[in-house]
Amino acid sequence: MILSQEKKKLLASVSHVLALGGPGSGKTTIALLKAQKELGASKLLPGQSILFLSFARATVARVIEQISKLRIDDVNGALAVETYHGFAWRILKSHGYLLQPARPIRLLAPPQAAAKLADIPRNERRVELQRLFSQEGLLHFDLFAPLTAELFRRCATLAKVYSNAFPIVILDEFQDTNASEWEIVKQLGKTSQLIALADADQRIYEFRGADPRRLEQFTKEFKPTLCDFSEENHRSNGTDITVFGNELLTGACKGKQYNNVKVVLYPFVRDINDFVFLKFSLLSAIERTKKSTSNWSIAVLVPSRRMMLDASGFLSGGQTIQLKQGKRVMPPIEHDVAIDAEGPTLAAAVIAQLLSLGVAVPNNLPALVANVIEYLRGRRGDDGPTQADKKLAEGLQQFLNSGKTIGSTRGVLVEECRKIGANLQHYSFTGDPEADWTWIRDQLEKCTCPTLRDIADHSRYVRLLHKGAILRARLSDLWRTNGSYSGAVDVVSSALLQEHFLASTRRQLGVYVMTMHKAKGKEFDEVVIFEGRFNGKFIPAQDPKKVADSARLMRMAVTRARTHSTILSPKADTCPLLG
């Protein structure tokens, strides 16, 4: 990187810094070079580190990869790269007893939290989470930052200890900090040098508390040196990707042509699935990208989780399409999916419970039904259960309380659970976790009840959480130690819980399908962004705030690409941002 005067200013800084710049402007790189300079100068005392904080595990993984590329010498582990969640959990593990002295703190993972909060109105959930922590010692991720901020407010000495441990703190994506994270930053900034990296136009987390005034607040609080990299672009240099992204925000992109940005307005064709046009564009992107690099990556970005799964299903299949020019055979496209963890985790808990029970418990029906109830209540995560899922879960709870079932749907589910339990009594576990897991999953797949088949289907997604090998190894250890899978539920929960803390260092190659929000902090050779005709719209509602939020989100998504971006919108109902 040829250093601009603004970047040289950051390297020379000794006070707080606010570094502003768009996608690919080199904010992260120059911050790491600043860390390298400070490490090389041996200014840190024994036990001190430079702390790099970001939101997403994907960003942390990319930063770690960048450290390797820049050949930064992490002297004695003195460069700590963490998520805000990971940093807060580190503090709460050591000092949370000051807030909860009555009982040990236990993590309440998001899947289990979703099940517990299913009946709580959204605007009352924070109060319930506080109750669970204060009365039961259950700690939810959403309380990490508020409780850490409270610790720092109530114990200035503790805040000073952490400031002394991290004399330089780099704050990535600072514009997306919520109020509690901002309180933590303010406490650290009393002693530590803060280097805030920000782009106001990439603020896409207002729904979790990001404040449009945050950069103004930082300036007022700390009077930082301002470094402006807004005219620099190192990610997609030589293309118009960043120009297009910026002009999305103003509406200036409509009707214009851009280098390496393509807007496709796909038509309605009777008997043709709209995903056909996505697949055509993706196949073209794969062919184009393979010509330029062997280690290629392409992201398919969509507005919603439901559309992500639907798109994944279509891409996984092979289709023969009748066109005017003749038939076109579309092969399956191998890809990865950035799946949400709640459904797969709770489905895995059902199978783990059955593994754990084995033949030791004659009546395993109550435990199985209880796990199905938790799955129904929590599988949709923060969206909460559907009315149908809530009603079914309530009916199953009544069965556990009274032993009676009312209604054919509940009756079929209970009878099929009873049958699975009976089959389990006659199955001889092999000690091979994959074989035994698959046998149980097959029992669920054979059921006529949609809920049990959904559990089997969701359990297949565990591999997409990249925990298959870990689970096999730990379940094998259980078998070798105990001669059974006793304790499998804890093993599965622990392995999948790591997903919320550990950044995968696995390089992203091939095709990835994810929501647009999930793309934050990632980079790909190309991105293909798709919205449906009726569902999965770029702009969910036509009001000025939703339009502005959607424009920032689309700008972020478009600028994940290094070489080419393709956007698909229906011709009959084109996204207003595009035409």
C-alpha positions as CSV (number, residue, x, y, z in Angstrom):
1,M,0.0,0.0,0.0
2,I,1.3,3.5,-0.9
3,L,0.6,5.5,2.2
4,S,-1.4,8.7,1.7
5,Q,-0.8,11.7,3.9
6,E,-3.9,10.8,5.9
7,K,-2.6,7.3,6.6
8,K,0.8,8.7,7.6
9,K,-1.1,10.9,10.0
10,L,-2.7,7.9,11.6
11,L,0.6,6.1,11.9
12,A,2.1,9.1,13.7
13,S,-0.8,9.6,16.1
14,V,-0.3,9.5,19.8
15,S,-3.9,10.6,20.8
16,H,-7.3,9.3,19.9
17,V,-8.1,8.9,16.2
18,L,-11.3,8.8,14.2
19,A,-10.5,7.3,10.8
20,L,-13.2,7.7,8.2
21,G,-13.4,5.8,4.9
22,G,-15.6,3.8,2.6
23,P,-15.5,0.1,1.7
24,G,-12.0,-1.0,0.7
25,S,-10.4,2.3,1.7
26,G,-7.7,0.5,3.8
27,K,-9.0,1.4,7.3
28,T,-8.3,-2.0,8.7
29,T,-4.9,-2.4,7.0
30,I,-3.6,1.0,8.2
31,A,-4.8,0.2,11.7
32,L,-2.9,-3.1,11.7
33,L,0.2,-1.3,10.4
34,K,-0.2,1.1,13.3
35,A,-0.3,-1.9,15.6
36,Q,2.8,-3.2,13.9
37,K,4.6,0.1,14.4
38,E,3.7,0.2,18.1
39,L,4.7,-3.4,18.7
40,G,8.0,-2.9,16.9
41,A,8.8,0.2,19.0
42,S,8.6,-2.0,22.1
43,K,6.5,0.6,23.9
44,L,4.2,-2.0,25.6
45,L,5.0,-3.1,29.1
46,P,5.0,-6.9,30.1
47,G,1.4,-8.1,30.1
48,Q,0.1,-5.3,27.9
49,S,-1.5,-5.9,24.4
50,I,-3.1,-4.0,21.6
51,L,-6.8,-4.8,21.3
52,F,-8.6,-5.0,18.0
53,L,-12.4,-5.1,18.4
54,S,-15.0,-5.9,15.8
55,F,-18.5,-7.2,15.6
56,A,-18.5,-10.2,13.4
57,R,-16.5,-13.4,13.7
58,A,-16.0,-13.2,9.9
59,T,-14.3,-9.8,10.3
60,V,-12.1,-11.2,13.0
61,A,-11.1,-14.1,10.7
62,R,-10.3,-11.7,7.9
63,V,-8.2,-9.5,10.2
64,I,-6.2,-12.5,11.3
65,E,-5.7,-13.4,7.7
66,Q,-4.6,-9.8,7.0
67,I,-2.1,-10.0,9.9
68,S,-0.5,-13.0,8.2
69,K,-0.4,-11.2,4.8
70,L,1.2,-8.1,6.3
71,R,3.7,-10.3,8.2
72,I,3.0,-8.5,11.4
73,D,5.1,-10.0,14.2
74,D,2.6,-10.6,17.0
75,V,5.2,-10.2,19.7
76,N,4.4,-12.6,22.6
77,G,0.7,-12.6,21.6
78,A,0.5,-8.8,22.2
79,L,-2.0,-8.2,19.4
80,A,-5.5,-9.4,20.6
81,V,-8.2,-9.6,17.9
82,E,-11.7,-10.2,19.4
83,T,-15.4,-9.6,18.8
84,Y,-17.1,-7.3,21.3
85,H,-19.0,-10.3,22.5
86,G,-15.8,-12.3,23.1
87,F,-14.1,-9.3,24.9
88,A,-17.2,-8.8,27.1
89,W,-17.5,-12.5,27.9
90,R,-13.8,-12.5,29.0
91,I,-14.6,-9.8,31.5
92,L,-17.8,-11.3,32.8
93,K,-16.2,-14.8,33.2
94,S,-13.7,-13.3,35.6
95,H,-15.7,-10.6,37.3
96,G,-19.4,-11.3,36.7
97,Y,-19.7,-12.5,40.3
98,L,-19.6,-8.9,41.4
99,L,-23.0,-8.5,39.7
100,Q,-24.4,-12.0,40.5
101,P,-22.8,-13.3,43.7
102,A,-25.7,-15.7,44.5
103,R,-25.0,-18.4,42.0
104,P,-22.5,-19.4,39.2
105,I,-23.1,-17.7,35.9
106,R,-24.2,-20.1,33.1
107,L,-24.5,-19.1,29.4
108,L,-27.9,-19.0,27.9
109,A,-27.3,-19.8,24.3
110,P,-29.5,-18.1,21.6
111,P,-31.4,-21.3,20.7
112,Q,-32.4,-22.0,24.3
113,A,-33.1,-18.3,24.9
114,A,-35.4,-18.3,21.8
115,A,-37.4,-21.1,23.3
116,K,-37.6,-19.5,26.8
117,L,-38.6,-16.1,25.3
118,A,-41.2,-17.5,22.9
119,D,-44.2,-16.2,25.0
120,I,-42.6,-12.9,26.0
121,P,-43.5,-9.8,23.9
122,R,-40.5,-8.4,22.1
123,N,-40.6,-5.2,24.1
124,E,-40.5,-7.1,27.4
125,R,-37.7,-9.5,26.6
126,R,-34.8,-7.5,28.0
127,V,-36.6,-7.4,31.4
128,E,-37.0,-11.2,31.3
129,L,-33.3,-11.6,30.4
130,Q,-32.4,-9.5,33.3
131,R,-34.6,-11.6,35.6
132,L,-33.1,-14.8,34.3
133,F,-29.6,-13.5,35.1
134,S,-30.4,-12.0,38.5
135,Q,-32.5,-14.9,39.7
136,E,-31.2,-18.0,37.9
137,G,-27.7,-16.9,36.8
138,L,-28.5,-17.5,33.2
139,L,-26.6,-15.0,31.0
140,H,-27.8,-14.2,27.5
141,F,-25.5,-12.8,24.8
142,D,-27.7,-9.6,24.6
143,L,-26.6,-8.8,28.2
144,F,-22.9,-9.1,27.6
145,A,-22.3,-5.4,26.7
146,P,-24.8,-3.9,29.2
147,L,-23.4,-5.9,32.1
148,T,-19.8,-5.2,31.2
149,A,-20.7,-1.5,30.9
150,E,-22.4,-1.7,34.3
151,L,-19.3,-3.4,35.8
152,F,-17.1,-0.6,34.5
153,R,-19.4,2.1,35.8
154,R,-19.6,0.6,39.3
155,C,-16.0,-0.3,39.5
156,A,-13.7,2.3,38.1
157,T,-10.7,0.4,39.2
158,L,-11.7,-2.6,37.1
159,A,-12.1,-0.4,34.0
160,K,-8.7,1.1,34.7
161,V,-7.1,-2.4,34.9
162,Y,-8.4,-3.3,31.5
163,S,-7.4,0.1,30.1
164,N,-3.9,-0.5,31.4
165,A,-3.9,-4.0,29.9
166,F,-4.8,-2.6,26.5
167,P,-3.2,0.8,26.1
168,I,-4.2,0.9,22.4
169,V,-7.7,-0.2,21.3
170,I,-8.7,-0.3,17.7
171,L,-12.5,-0.1,17.1
172,D,-13.6,-1.6,13.8
173,E,-17.0,-0.7,12.3
174,F,-17.4,1.8,15.1
175,Q,-20.5,3.4,13.6
176,D,-22.5,0.3,14.5
177,T,-21.8,0.3,18.2
178,N,-24.9,0.4,20.5
179,A,-25.3,2.4,23.7
180,S,-23.7,-0.2,26.0
181,E,-20.7,-0.8,23.7
182,W,-20.3,3.0,23.6
183,E,-20.3,3.1,27.4
184,I,-17.5,0.4,27.4
185,V,-15.5,2.4,24.9
186,K,-15.8,5.6,26.9
187,Q,-14.5,3.9,30.0
188,L,-11.5,2.4,28.1
189,G,-10.8,5.7,26.4
190,K,-10.1,7.4,29.7
191,T,-6.7,5.8,29.7
192,S,-6.3,3.9,26.4
193,Q,-5.6,5.4,23.0
194,L,-8.7,4.7,20.9
195,I,-8.5,4.3,17.1
196,A,-12.0,4.3,15.8
197,L,-12.6,3.0,12.2
198,A,-15.9,4.1,10.7
199,D,-18.1,4.7,7.7
200,A,-21.4,6.4,8.5
201,D,-22.9,5.1,5.3
202,Q,-22.3,1.5,6.4
203,R,-24.4,1.9,9.5
204,I,-26.8,-1.1,9.0
205,Y,-27.5,-2.1,12.7
206,E,-29.8,0.6,13.9
207,F,-32.2,-2.2,14.8
208,R,-29.7,-3.3,17.5
209,G,-29.0,0.2,18.8
210,A,-26.5,1.8,16.4
211,D,-26.9,5.6,16.7
212,P,-26.5,8.0,13.8
213,R,-24.9,10.5,16.2
214,R,-22.2,8.0,17.4
215,L,-19.3,9.6,15.4
216,E,-20.4,13.1,16.6
217,Q,-20.4,11.7,20.2
218,F,-17.0,10.3,19.8
219,T,-15.6,13.6,18.5
220,K,-17.2,15.5,21.3
221,E,-16.0,13.1,24.0
222,F,-12.4,12.5,22.9
223,K,-11.5,15.4,20.5
224,P,-9.7,12.9,18.2
225,T,-7.3,13.4,15.3
226,L,-9.4,13.0,12.1
227,C,-8.0,10.9,9.3
228,D,-10.1,10.8,6.1
229,F,-9.6,8.0,3.6
230,S,-12.9,8.6,1.7
231,E,-11.2,9.1,-1.6
232,E,-9.2,5.8,-1.4
233,N,-10.3,2.3,-2.7
234,H,-8.0,-0.7,-2.5
235,R,-10.6,-3.5,-2.7
236,S,-12.2,-2.9,-6.1
237,N,-9.7,-0.5,-7.6
238,G,-10.2,-0.2,-11.4
239,T,-14.0,-0.8,-11.2
240,D,-17.0,1.4,-10.6
241,I,-18.2,-0.8,-7.7
242,T,-17.6,1.8,-5.0
243,V,-18.9,4.6,-7.2
244,F,-22.1,2.7,-7.8
245,G,-22.5,1.9,-4.1
246,N,-22.1,5.6,-3.2
247,E,-24.5,6.7,-5.9
248,L,-27.1,4.2,-4.6
249,L,-27.4,6.4,-1.5
250,T,-28.3,9.5,-3.6
251,G,-30.3,7.9,-6.4
252,A,-27.8,9.0,-8.9
253,C,-27.3,5.4,-10.1
254,K,-30.6,5.1,-12.0
255,G,-30.2,4.7,-15.7
256,K,-26.4,4.8,-15.7
257,Q,-23.9,2.3,-16.8
258,Y,-21.0,1.2,-14.6
259,N,-17.8,-0.7,-15.1
260,N,-18.1,-4.2,-13.5
261,V,-21.5,-3.5,-12.1
262,K,-24.5,-5.1,-13.8
263,V,-28.2,-4.6,-13.0
264,V,-30.4,-7.3,-14.4
265,L,-34.2,-6.7,-14.5
266,Y,-35.5,-10.2,-14.9
267,P,-39.0,-10.8,-16.6
268,F,-41.9,-12.9,-15.4
269,V,-42.0,-16.1,-17.4
270,R,-44.9,-18.5,-16.9
271,D,-43.9,-21.9,-15.4
272,I,-40.3,-20.6,-14.8
273,N,-39.1,-20.2,-11.3
274,D,-37.6,-16.7,-10.7
275,F,-34.5,-18.4,-9.2
276,V,-33.7,-19.5,-12.8
277,F,-32.4,-16.0,-13.5
278,L,-30.3,-16.0,-10.3
279,K,-28.8,-19.3,-11.4
280,F,-28.0,-18.1,-14.9
281,S,-26.2,-15.1,-13.4
282,L,-24.4,-17.2,-10.9
283,L,-23.2,-19.7,-13.6
284,S,-21.9,-16.7,-15.6
285,A,-20.1,-15.3,-12.6
286,I,-18.5,-18.7,-11.8
287,E,-17.3,-19.0,-15.4
288,R,-16.0,-15.4,-15.4
289,T,-14.2,-15.7,-12.0
290,K,-12.6,-19.1,-12.8
291,K,-10.8,-17.5,-15.7
292,S,-9.0,-15.0,-13.4
293,T,-8.1,-17.1,-10.3
294,S,-8.1,-20.6,-9.1
295,N,-8.9,-19.6,-5.5
296,W,-12.2,-17.9,-6.3
297,S,-15.2,-16.9,-4.1
298,I,-18.7,-15.7,-5.0
299,A,-21.4,-14.6,-2.6
300,V,-25.1,-14.9,-3.4
301,L,-26.8,-12.3,-1.2
302,V,-30.5,-12.1,-0.5
303,P,-32.7,-10.0,1.8
304,S,-34.2,-12.6,4.0
305,R,-33.4,-16.0,5.7
306,R,-36.4,-17.6,4.1
307,M,-35.2,-16.6,0.6
308,M,-31.7,-17.8,1.5
309,L,-33.0,-21.3,2.2
310,D,-35.2,-21.3,-0.9
311,A,-32.4,-20.1,-3.1
312,S,-30.1,-22.7,-1.6
313,G,-32.6,-25.4,-2.4
314,F,-32.9,-24.3,-6.0
315,L,-29.2,-24.1,-6.5
316,S,-28.7,-27.5,-5.1
317,G,-31.0,-29.1,-7.7
318,G,-30.6,-29.7,-11.4
319,Q,-33.1,-28.2,-13.8
320,T,-33.9,-28.5,-17.5
321,I,-35.4,-25.2,-18.7
322,Q,-37.4,-24.8,-22.0
323,L,-36.3,-21.6,-23.7
324,K,-37.1,-20.2,-27.1
325,Q,-33.6,-21.3,-28.2
326,G,-34.2,-24.8,-26.9
327,K,-33.7,-26.7,-23.7
328,R,-31.1,-25.5,-21.2
329,V,-29.7,-27.9,-18.6
330,M,-28.7,-26.2,-15.4
331,P,-26.5,-28.3,-13.2
332,P,-26.5,-28.3,-9.4
333,I,-24.2,-25.7,-7.9
334,E,-22.2,-26.8,-4.9
335,H,-22.3,-24.0,-2.3
336,D,-22.2,-23.2,1.4
337,V,-25.0,-21.5,3.4
338,A,-24.6,-19.0,6.2
339,I,-27.3,-20.8,8.1
340,D,-28.8,-19.4,11.4
341,A,-27.8,-21.7,14.3
342,E,-31.1,-21.9,16.2
343,G,-32.9,-24.6,14.2
344,P,-29.9,-26.9,13.6
345,T,-28.8,-26.5,17.2
346,L,-32.1,-27.4,18.7
347,A,-32.6,-30.3,16.2
348,A,-29.1,-31.6,17.1
349,A,-30.2,-31.4,20.8
350,V,-33.1,-33.8,20.0
351,I,-30.8,-36.3,18.4
352,A,-28.2,-35.9,21.2
353,Q,-30.9,-36.5,23.8
354,L,-31.8,-39.8,22.1
355,L,-28.1,-40.8,21.9
356,S,-27.7,-40.0,25.5
357,L,-30.8,-41.9,26.6
358,G,-30.0,-45.0,24.6
359,V,-31.4,-48.2,26.1
360,A,-30.8,-47.1,29.7
361,V,-34.2,-45.4,30.1
362,P,-37.2,-47.6,29.5
363,N,-39.6,-44.6,29.2
364,N,-37.7,-42.0,27.0
365,L,-40.9,-40.5,25.6
366,P,-41.1,-37.5,28.0
367,A,-37.6,-36.4,27.4
368,L,-38.1,-36.6,23.6
369,V,-41.3,-34.7,23.7
370,A,-39.7,-32.0,25.9
371,N,-36.9,-31.6,23.3
372,V,-39.5,-31.3,20.5
373,I,-41.3,-28.6,22.5
374,E,-38.0,-26.6,22.9
375,Y,-37.4,-27.0,19.1
376,L,-40.8,-25.7,18.2
377,R,-40.5,-22.7,20.5
378,G,-36.9,-21.8,19.5
379,R,-36.3,-22.9,15.9
380,R,-37.1,-19.4,14.4
381,G,-34.7,-17.6,16.8
382,D,-35.5,-13.9,17.4
383,D,-38.4,-14.1,15.0
384,G,-40.3,-16.2,17.6
385,P,-42.4,-19.2,16.9
386,T,-45.4,-19.2,14.5
387,Q,-48.8,-19.4,16.1
388,A,-49.1,-23.0,14.8
389,D,-45.8,-23.9,16.5
390,K,-46.8,-22.2,19.7
391,K,-50.2,-24.0,19.7
392,L,-48.5,-27.4,19.1
393,A,-45.9,-26.8,21.8
394,E,-48.6,-25.9,24.3
395,G,-50.6,-29.0,23.4
396,L,-47.5,-31.2,23.9
397,Q,-46.8,-29.5,27.2
398,Q,-50.4,-30.4,28.2
399,F,-49.6,-34.0,27.2
400,L,-46.5,-34.0,29.5
401,N,-48.6,-32.7,32.4
402,S,-51.7,-34.9,32.0
403,G,-50.7,-37.8,29.7
404,K,-53.6,-36.9,27.4
405,T,-53.4,-35.7,23.8
406,I,-56.1,-33.6,22.2
407,G,-56.2,-33.3,18.4
408,S,-55.0,-35.5,15.6
409,T,-51.8,-33.5,15.0
410,R,-50.6,-33.8,18.6
411,G,-51.7,-37.4,18.7
412,V,-49.7,-38.4,15.6
413,L,-46.6,-36.6,16.9
414,V,-46.7,-38.3,20.3
415,E,-47.4,-41.7,18.8
416,E,-44.5,-41.3,16.4
417,C,-42.2,-40.2,19.3
418,R,-43.4,-43.2,21.2
419,K,-42.5,-45.4,18.2
420,I,-39.0,-43.9,17.9
421,G,-38.5,-44.5,21.6
422,A,-39.5,-48.1,21.3
423,N,-37.2,-48.6,18.3
424,L,-34.4,-47.1,20.3
425,Q,-34.8,-49.8,22.9
426,H,-34.0,-52.4,20.3
427,Y,-31.1,-50.6,18.5
428,S,-27.6,-51.6,19.4
429,F,-25.4,-48.6,19.3
430,T,-22.2,-49.2,17.4
431,G,-19.9,-46.6,19.0
432,D,-19.5,-44.9,15.6
433,P,-21.1,-41.5,16.2
434,E,-21.8,-40.8,12.6
435,A,-23.6,-44.2,12.1
436,D,-25.6,-43.9,15.3
437,W,-26.5,-40.2,14.6
438,T,-27.6,-41.1,11.1
439,W,-29.8,-44.0,12.4
440,I,-31.7,-41.7,14.7
441,R,-32.0,-39.1,12.0
442,D,-33.4,-41.7,9.7
443,Q,-36.0,-42.7,12.3
444,L,-37.2,-39.0,12.3
445,E,-37.2,-38.8,8.5
446,K,-39.5,-41.8,8.3
447,C,-42.2,-40.1,10.3
448,T,-45.3,-38.7,8.8
449,C,-45.4,-35.8,11.3
450,P,-43.9,-32.7,9.5
451,T,-42.3,-31.4,12.8
452,L,-40.3,-34.6,13.2
453,R,-39.2,-34.5,9.6
454,D,-38.3,-30.9,10.0
455,I,-36.0,-31.9,12.9
456,A,-34.3,-34.4,10.7
457,D,-33.9,-31.9,7.9
458,H,-32.6,-29.2,10.3
459,S,-30.1,-31.6,11.8
460,R,-28.4,-31.9,8.4
461,Y,-27.5,-28.2,8.6
462,V,-25.2,-28.9,11.5
463,R,-22.4,-29.6,9.0
464,L,-23.0,-26.0,7.7
465,L,-22.0,-24.8,11.1
466,H,-18.6,-26.5,10.5
467,K,-18.9,-28.5,13.7
468,G,-19.3,-32.0,12.2
469,A,-15.7,-33.1,12.9
470,I,-15.7,-31.6,16.4
471,L,-19.0,-33.4,17.3
472,R,-17.8,-36.8,16.0
473,A,-14.5,-36.5,17.9
474,R,-16.2,-35.5,21.2
475,L,-19.0,-38.1,20.9
476,S,-16.3,-40.7,20.2
477,D,-14.5,-39.7,23.4
478,L,-17.7,-40.1,25.3
479,W,-18.2,-43.6,24.0
480,R,-14.6,-44.6,24.7
481,T,-14.9,-43.3,28.2
482,N,-18.4,-44.4,29.2
483,G,-19.3,-47.2,26.7
484,S,-22.3,-45.0,26.0
485,Y,-23.3,-41.5,24.8
486,S,-24.2,-40.4,28.3
487,G,-23.6,-36.6,28.4
488,A,-24.1,-36.2,24.6
489,V,-26.5,-33.2,25.1
490,D,-23.8,-31.2,27.0
491,V,-21.2,-32.2,24.4
492,V,-23.4,-31.1,21.4
493,S,-24.5,-27.8,23.2
494,S,-20.9,-27.0,24.0
495,A,-19.5,-27.6,20.5
496,L,-22.2,-25.6,18.9
497,L,-22.0,-22.8,21.4
498,Q,-18.4,-22.2,20.3
499,E,-19.9,-21.0,17.0
500,H,-20.7,-17.7,18.8
501,F,-17.2,-17.0,20.0
502,L,-14.6,-18.6,17.6
503,A,-13.7,-17.0,14.3
504,S,-13.2,-19.6,11.6
505,T,-9.9,-19.2,9.9
506,R,-11.1,-21.3,7.0
507,R,-10.7,-19.3,3.9
508,Q,-13.9,-18.6,2.0
509,L,-13.7,-20.3,-1.4
510,G,-16.4,-21.3,-3.8
511,V,-20.1,-20.1,-3.7
512,Y,-21.6,-18.8,-0.5
513,V,-25.4,-18.1,0.0
514,M,-26.3,-15.7,2.8
515,T,-28.4,-12.8,3.8
516,M,-27.2,-9.3,2.9
517,H,-26.6,-8.6,6.6
518,K,-24.4,-11.7,7.0
519,A,-22.1,-10.3,4.3
520,K,-20.9,-7.5,6.6
521,G,-17.2,-7.6,7.1
522,K,-16.6,-10.2,4.3
523,E,-15.0,-9.9,0.8
524,F,-15.5,-12.0,-2.3
525,D,-14.3,-11.9,-5.9
526,E,-17.9,-11.4,-7.1
527,V,-21.3,-10.9,-5.5
528,V,-24.7,-11.7,-7.0
529,I,-27.6,-9.9,-5.2
530,F,-31.2,-11.1,-5.7
531,E,-34.7,-9.9,-4.7
532,G,-37.9,-11.7,-5.4
533,R,-41.0,-10.5,-7.1
534,F,-43.3,-10.8,-4.0
535,N,-41.1,-11.9,-1.1
536,G,-37.6,-11.0,-0.2
537,K,-37.7,-7.4,-1.4
538,F,-34.7,-5.1,-1.0
539,I,-37.1,-2.4,0.5
540,P,-39.6,-4.1,2.8
541,A,-41.7,-1.0,3.2
542,Q,-42.0,2.3,1.4
543,D,-41.2,4.9,4.0
544,P,-38.2,7.2,3.9
545,K,-36.4,5.6,6.8
546,K,-36.8,2.0,5.4
547,V,-35.6,3.3,2.0
548,A,-32.5,4.9,3.5
549,D,-31.7,1.8,5.6
550,S,-32.1,-0.4,2.5
551,A,-29.8,1.8,0.5
552,R,-27.1,1.6,3.1
553,L,-27.5,-2.2,3.3
554,M,-27.4,-2.6,-0.5
555,R,-24.3,-0.4,-0.7
556,M,-22.6,-2.6,1.9
557,A,-23.6,-5.7,-0.1
558,V,-22.5,-4.4,-3.5
559,T,-19.1,-3.3,-2.2
560,R,-18.2,-6.8,-0.8
561,A,-17.0,-7.5,-4.3
562,R,-13.5,-7.1,-5.5
563,T,-14.1,-7.5,-9.2
564,H,-17.8,-7.6,-10.2
565,S,-21.3,-7.1,-8.8
566,T,-24.5,-8.3,-10.3
567,I,-27.9,-7.1,-9.0
568,L,-31.2,-8.8,-10.0
569,S,-34.6,-7.2,-9.5
570,P,-37.9,-8.0,-11.1
571,K,-38.7,-6.0,-14.3
572,A,-42.4,-5.7,-13.3
573,D,-41.6,-4.3,-9.8
574,T,-38.1,-3.0,-9.9
575,C,-36.5,-1.8,-6.7
576,P,-36.9,2.0,-6.5
577,L,-33.2,2.3,-5.7
578,L,-32.4,0.9,-9.2
579,G,-35.0,2.5,-11.5
